[in-house]
Amino acid sequence: MSASITFFPVANGDMALVRLVDFANSTILVDINIRQCADDPNNDEARDVAADLRARLPIDANGRPYVDVFLLSHPDKDHCTGLQKHFHLGPLSGYADDEKPQSEKRIVIREMWSSPIVFRRASKIMTFCDDAKAFRTEAKRRVQSFRDGAVLEGDRILLMGEDKGGKTEGLEAILVRSGDHFSRINGMENAHFRAQLLAPSLVCDDDEEVDLRAKNHSSVILNMELASSVGGLNQSSCRFLTAGDAEVAIWERLWERYKDAPEVLEYDVLETPHHCSWHVFSRDSWSGCGEEAVVSASARNALSQARFGAKIISSSKPIKDDESDPPCTRAKREYKAILASKAGTFLCTGETPQTWAPEPIEIEITAGGAKVRAAQRSGAAGLAAAAAPRAG
């Protein structure tokens, strides 16, 4: 089975599944937005993305569906909705779904990746929905398991970025600092994967930083390298840039930091930050300024490092030519302009293949680059064809 990235149609939200080409076909799930309407069998308007996801997941020796990694880019509702309903939280010894039908078993998360921001208390600029609170509780449990030296299967966590005041001291073994590369998945080095953490950086206390620590600006930004063959990483490996809801100020900072090494920001696949929002490119309001809104040259430069044949995916509702934001029609035009000289492709999860019947967008990682392929089967048929059980 080849490496792939699947983008699920979840309206204005993110949900992408990375599958590696290693022997176990390791999986990395980036955010979820499994809305109540998508779980309603009587609702024909919302895609059953939970069934789509389950159809693509491996099953362990105990018959439990799992992901090797769940990355929460930041604790916004449209990036974690459905966590408690569809995923097992707590020690694996408490897994209670073994007697349920396969389609109802909660998904095991072998390892969590999270910014330290999830450990923050709620505030006026930092609110948490119930699923975000549940993620925070589980992340704290896993960190405590590490501190206690009692990490079992289903207890692992990696922290993406340092926290202020020495709060992440003593956690160096499960900490990735901004700018660092890592290739460990679920406690094991993986020759078919490498990622560089670009944000968040160290959290400080000055006024500007306090403003930037709002959830969108604290999004985890990773540039992942994905091997196209079992031979491991090489120069033709695919680079997948994912950035949550990071907006213009963060991209300006990244360009300032890496303008002399722009290859750090290069990508073959980009998931548009904040669902194709105009605020990724500009400090001006699209609805207020329209075509007079000014593009930040630095932010655009940061997002312009597309490789030849790159794919840019907007995880959003259909993009209309109006004042909506997100998704924003002018942001779409900027991305298409970036791709114009690269023979690239822009796709929207809410429009592919049709606005009235969106399906998961499958990107296959090949030696010849990232290729869009036909969606796999979903629902009951997909579940029947799911992968055979694998060793845990």
C-alpha positions in Angstrom: 0.0 0.0 0.0 1.4 3.4 -1.0 1.8 6.4 1.3 -1.1 8.8 1.2 -2.9 11.8 2.7 -6.7 11.9 2.9 -8.6 15.1 3.4 -12.1 14.6 4.7 -15.0 17.0 3.9 -15.8 18.4 7.3 -17.1 21.9 6.3 -15.0 24.7 7.9 -12.8 22.4 10.0 -9.7 20.2 9.6 -9.4 16.4 9.4 -6.6 14.8 7.5 -5.2 11.2 7.7 -1.5 10.6 6.8 -0.6 7.0 6.0 3.0 6.0 5.7 4.6 3.5 3.4 6.4 1.6 6.3 5.6 -2.0 7.0 2.8 -1.2 9.4 1.3 1.6 7.3 1.6 3.9 10.3 -1.1 6.6 10.5 -1.1 10.2 11.7 -4.4 11.9 12.1 -4.3 15.7 12.0 -7.4 17.2 13.8 -10.9 16.0 13.6 -14.3 17.7 13.0 -16.9 14.9 13.2 -20.0 17.0 13.6 -23.3 15.7 15.0 -25.0 16.1 11.7 -22.4 13.9 10.1 -23.2 11.2 12.6 -27.0 11.4 11.9 -28.0 8.5 9.5 -31.1 10.5 8.6 -29.0 13.5 7.4 -28.2 13.2 3.8 -26.4 16.6 3.5 -23.4 15.9 5.7 -20.9 13.2 4.7 -20.4 10.3 7.2 -16.7 11.1 7.8 -16.5 8.9 10.8 -17.2 5.9 8.6 -14.8 7.3 6.0 -12.1 7.5 8.6 -12.7 4.0 10.1 -12.6 2.5 6.6 -9.0 3.7 6.4 -7.7 2.7 9.8 -5.8 -0.5 10.8 -7.1 -2.8 13.5 -4.9 -4.1 16.3 -4.5 -7.7 17.6 -7.4 -7.1 19.9 -9.7 -6.0 17.1 -9.6 -2.4 18.0 -9.3 0.4 15.4 -6.4 2.8 16.1 -4.3 5.7 14.9 -0.6 5.7 15.7 -0.7 9.5 16.2 -3.4 12.1 16.8 -2.1 15.6 16.3 -4.3 18.4 17.6 -3.1 21.6 15.9 -4.9 23.8 18.5 -8.0 23.3 20.8 -10.7 25.0 18.7 -14.0 23.2 18.3 -13.7 22.7 14.6 -10.4 20.8 15.1 -11.5 18.4 17.9 -15.3 17.9 17.6 -16.2 14.2 18.0 -13.2 13.3 20.2 -15.1 11.9 23.1 -17.7 10.0 21.0 -15.3 8.4 18.5 -12.0 7.9 20.4 -11.0 6.0 23.5 -9.6 8.3 26.3 -7.9 7.0 29.4 -5.7 3.9 30.0 -6.2 1.1 27.5 -7.1 -1.2 30.5 -10.4 0.7 30.6 -11.3 0.1 26.9 -15.0 -0.9 27.0 -15.9 -1.5 23.4 -14.6 -4.9 22.7 -18.0 -6.5 22.4 -19.4 -3.8 20.2 -19.7 -4.0 16.4 -16.6 -2.8 14.6 -18.3 0.3 13.4 -19.1 1.4 17.0 -15.7 0.7 18.6 -13.9 3.8 19.7 -10.6 4.5 18.1 -7.4 4.0 20.2 -4.9 6.8 20.1 -1.5 5.3 20.5 0.3 8.6 20.8 -0.9 12.2 21.1 1.0 15.3 19.7 0.0 18.5 21.3 1.2 22.1 21.9 1.6 23.0 25.6 -1.2 25.5 25.1 -3.8 22.7 25.9 -2.6 22.9 29.5 -3.7 26.5 29.8 -6.6 27.6 31.8 -9.6 29.0 30.1 -9.7 32.8 29.7 -11.4 35.5 27.6 -9.1 34.7 24.6 -8.8 31.0 25.4 -12.0 29.1 25.7 -12.4 25.3 25.5 -15.3 23.2 24.2 -16.0 19.9 26.0 -13.9 17.9 23.5 -11.0 20.2 24.0 -11.3 19.8 27.8 -11.4 16.1 27.3 -8.2 16.3 25.2 -6.5 18.4 27.8 -7.4 15.9 30.6 -6.0 13.0 28.5 -2.9 14.9 27.6 -2.3 15.7 31.3 -2.8 12.0 32.2 -0.2 11.0 29.6 2.4 13.5 30.8 1.9 12.3 34.3 2.4 8.7 33.1 5.7 9.8 31.7 6.7 11.6 34.9 5.8 8.5 36.9 7.9 6.3 34.6 4.8 4.1 33.9 4.2 4.6 30.1 2.1 1.7 28.7 0.6 1.2 25.3 -1.8 4.1 24.7 -0.1 6.4 27.1 2.4 8.2 24.9 2.6 11.9 24.1 4.9 14.3 22.4 4.8 18.0 23.3 5.1 20.4 20.3 7.0 23.4 21.6 8.4 24.7 24.9 6.4 26.5 27.5 7.4 29.5 29.6 8.8 29.5 33.1 10.4 26.1 32.9 7.0 24.3 32.7 8.3 21.8 30.2 11.6 21.2 32.1 12.1 17.6 32.9 10.0 16.6 29.8 12.9 16.8 27.3 12.4 13.2 26.3 8.9 13.9 25.1 9.5 17.5 23.9 10.1 18.8 20.4 11.4 22.4 20.2 10.5 24.9 17.5 12.9 24.3 14.6 13.8 20.8 15.6 13.4 17.7 13.3 12.1 14.4 14.6 11.2 11.0 13.1 9.8 9.2 16.1 6.3 7.8 15.9 4.7 6.0 18.9 8.1 5.7 20.6 9.9 4.3 17.6 12.2 5.9 15.0 10.7 5.7 11.6 12.8 5.7 8.4 9.9 6.7 6.3 8.9 9.9 8.1 10.6 13.1 9.3 9.0 16.3 10.4 10.2 19.8 11.4 8.3 21.8 14.0 8.0 25.4 12.8 5.6 26.7 15.4 4.7 27.4 18.1 7.8 28.9 19.4 8.6 29.5 23.1 5.7 31.2 24.9 6.7 34.5 26.5 4.9 37.1 28.6 5.3 40.4 26.7 2.1 42.1 25.4 2.6 41.0 21.8 3.2 37.4 22.7 0.1 37.4 24.9 -2.0 38.4 21.9 -0.3 35.9 19.7 -1.0 33.1 22.2 -4.6 33.1 21.2 -5.5 29.6 19.9 -5.2 30.3 16.2 -1.7 31.8 16.6 -0.6 28.9 18.8 -1.3 26.3 16.1 1.2 23.6 15.6 2.9 24.0 12.2 4.7 20.9 11.0 6.4 20.3 7.7 6.3 16.5 7.3 8.5 14.5 4.9 6.8 11.3 3.7 8.7 8.6 1.8 7.1 7.4 -1.4 8.6 3.9 -1.2 9.9 1.4 1.4 13.4 2.5 0.5 13.0 5.4 3.0 13.3 9.2 2.7 15.1 10.7 -0.2 15.1 14.0 -2.2 11.8 13.1 -4.0 10.0 12.4 -0.7 6.7 14.4 -0.4 6.5 17.4 2.0 3.2 18.0 3.7 2.8 21.4 5.4 0.0 21.6 7.9 -0.6 24.6 10.1 -4.0 24.6 11.8 -5.4 28.1 11.9 -2.1 30.1 11.9 -2.7 33.6 10.6 -0.7 36.4 9.1 1.5 37.4 12.1 2.8 33.9 12.4 3.6 33.6 8.7 5.4 36.9 8.8 7.5 35.6 11.6 8.3 32.4 9.8 9.4 34.3 6.7 11.6 36.5 8.8 13.2 33.5 10.4 13.6 31.4 7.3 13.9 33.9 4.4 17.5 32.9 4.0 16.6 29.2 4.0 13.2 29.2 2.2 13.6 25.4 1.5 12.4 24.9 5.1 8.9 26.1 4.0 8.8 24.1 0.7 5.9 21.8 0.3 4.3 19.4 -2.2 1.0 19.4 -0.3 -0.4 22.4 1.7 -3.5 22.4 3.8 -4.6 26.0 3.7 -4.4 27.5 7.1 -7.7 28.5 8.8 -9.9 27.0 6.0 -8.7 29.4 3.3 -9.1 32.5 5.4 -8.0 35.9 4.1 -6.5 36.6 7.5 -3.6 34.3 6.6 -2.5 36.8 4.0 -3.6 40.1 5.4 -4.3 42.2 8.5 -7.2 43.9 6.6 -10.7 42.6 6.7 -12.0 41.1 3.5 -15.6 42.1 4.2 -14.5 45.6 5.2 -11.8 46.3 2.6 -12.6 44.0 -0.3 -10.1 44.3 -3.1 -8.4 47.2 -1.3 -7.2 44.8 1.4 -3.4 44.7 1.4 -1.5 41.4 1.1 1.4 41.0 3.5 4.4 40.3 1.3 6.2 38.4 4.0 3.2 36.1 4.8 2.7 35.4 1.1 6.4 34.7 0.6 6.2 32.1 3.4 3.2 30.4 1.8 4.7 30.6 -1.7 7.3 27.9 -1.4 5.4 25.4 -3.5 7.3 22.7 -5.3 6.5 21.8 -8.9 3.2 20.1 -9.2 2.1 21.0 -5.7 -1.4 20.5 -4.3 -3.1 23.0 -2.1 -6.2 21.8 -0.3 -8.8 24.0 1.3 -10.5 22.1 4.1 -13.7 24.2 4.1 -17.2 24.8 2.8 -17.5 25.6 -0.9 -15.7 28.9 -1.7 -18.2 31.5 -3.0 -17.4 34.7 -4.8 -18.8 36.9 -2.0 -17.7 38.5 1.4 -17.5 35.2 3.2 -14.3 34.6 5.2 -13.5 31.8 5.8 -13.4 30.5 3.2 -12.4 33.6 1.2 -12.5 33.9 -2.6 -9.6 36.2 -2.7 -7.5 33.9 -0.6 -8.3 31.1 -3.1 -7.1 33.5 -5.9 -3.8 34.0 -4.0 -3.2 30.3 -3.7 -4.0 29.7 -7.3 -1.6 32.5 -8.3 1.1 30.8 -6.2 0.5 27.5 -8.1 0.3 29.1 -11.5 4.0 28.8 -12.3 4.2 25.4 -10.6 1.7 23.5 -12.6 -0.1 22.9 -9.3 -3.7 22.1 -8.3 -6.0 23.8 -5.9 -8.9 21.7 -4.4 -11.6 22.3 -1.8 -13.0 19.5 0.3 -16.4 21.0 0.2 -16.4 21.1 -3.7 -14.7 17.8 -4.6 -16.0 16.1 -6.7 -19.2 18.1 -6.4 -20.5 20.7 -4.0 -23.7 18.7 -3.4 -21.8 15.4 -2.8 -18.2 16.0 -1.5 -16.0 12.9 -1.0 -12.6 12.5 0.7 -9.7 13.9 -1.3 -7.0 11.2 -1.7 -3.4 12.3 -2.4 -1.2 9.4 -3.3 2.5 9.8 -2.5 4.5 8.4 -5.5 8.1 8.7 -6.7 6.7 11.0 -9.4 5.1 13.4 -6.9 1.8 13.8 -5.1 -1.1 12.6 -7.2 -4.8 13.0 -6.7 -6.6 9.6 -6.9 -10.1 8.4 -6.8 -11.6 8.2 -3.3 -11.7 4.8 -1.6 -15.0 3.2 -0.6 -16.6 4.4 2.6 -19.4 3.5 4.9 -20.4 -0.2 5.4 -18.6 -1.3 2.2 -15.4 0.4 3.3 -15.6 -1.1 6.8 -16.0 -4.5 5.3 -12.8 -4.0 3.3 -10.8 -2.5 6.2 -7.3 -3.7 6.9 -6.7 -7.0 8.6 -5.8 -7.0 12.3 -2.2 -6.1 13.0 0.0 -6.7 16.0 -0.1 -4.0 18.6 
